[in-house]
Every structure is written in structure tokens, then in C-alpha cells.
Amino acid sequence: KSLTALGRLAAREQIISALQMQLRLQNLVSMHSDILQENIRPPLVIAGIPRTGGVFLHNLFCQSPDINCIRYHEALFPVVPGEIEFSLVDSESDPRVVQTKGGLKLLHWLRPLYQHMYELGPLVPFEEHQLGSYVFASTLYQDLYVNMTIYNAWWDR
């Protein structure tokens, strides 16, 4: 099987977005190489099989002030646009939040039951698996495009 026309368009847009994010990240690091010297605490890893409460546990951990969890808009757009005022970062006026809201409207229109599975909002904690998609090291593509046999074969290597 192959993707529908809408599926091909969505896959194309997602791949272009991932490549653009790679370029933004590379540009950010080249302009601010001190980022690489930041002290990063080891991550807290939650492992489990689907539909067993991993998201619930993740959201519970994110309630702690001692744990830094990324929010959905940060997972989708980890690089803050250079032209944004610092006071707007992570606010309702942050362009990443606005764009995430638009994407969620489309998602809920295309898959209306999805919103009953997960609490999704731009400022809601989100699992970090999205971050691996920018370097194509995520099962996200397998999950969305199950008929991508070439990608699945590459992933299995």
C-alpha cells in the first residue's frame, strides 16, 4: 500500500519541517556555541508498553517543580524564533504557541477522537519522543506512516 494524496502531502510537510528544524538548531549552536557547555541533568526515562499509563505517569512527574518537562509547543518547535521578544516566550502570543494551536485544530478536525485519548494543548507537558523526529531517529514516522516499508527497513538496521 502507499499513502493517499493527503498522506503524501502530510509526510512531505513533516519531513521538510524536520529538515528546517535541523538547520535552525545548527544555526543556533553556531551562533551560541556556549550552549554546548550547559550542564544537563540526566533525564528521567519512563518505559512501558502502549496504553498502560505512561503518559499519565509522565504528566504526574511534570507536576513536580524539580522536574523540567517540555511542553507541546516546545517539542514541536524547540528553537525560539530570533525575532521574538523575550517576554512573549512561552506565552499565548509566542508564535510557536499560536502555530501549535492551529495544528491542533487541524488534528482534531482530521481525527476527532484523538483529543479524548490525550490531553493536548500548546502549554501542556508532552512526551519528548517528538525531539528525535528532527534527526529521523524516532518511531514517530513508523507510527504515522505504517506503510513506509523503506523507512521501516532502515529503522530496523
Long-range contacts (C-beta under 8 A, 24 or more apart in sequence): 1-147, 2-147, 3-145, 3-147, 3-148, 7-145, 10-144, 11-144, 11-145, 11-148, 14-133, 14-141, 14-144, 18-133, 18-134, 18-135, 18-136, 21-77, 21-78, 21-79, 21-134, 22-134, 22-135, 24-79, 25-78, 25-79, 25-134, 28-79, 43-128, 54-127, 55-118, 55-127, 58-125, 58-127, 59-119, 59-125, 62-125, 69-125, 69-126, 70-125, 70-126, 70-128, 70-131, 71-122, 71-123, 71-124, 71-125, 71-126, 72-100, 72-120, 72-121, 72-122, 72-123, 72-124, 72-125, 72-126, 73-97, 73-99, 73-100, 73-122, 73-123, 74-126, 75-126, 75-127, 75-128, 75-130, 75-131, 76-100, 76-103, 76-130, 78-131, 78-134, 90-123, 96-122, 97-122, 97-123
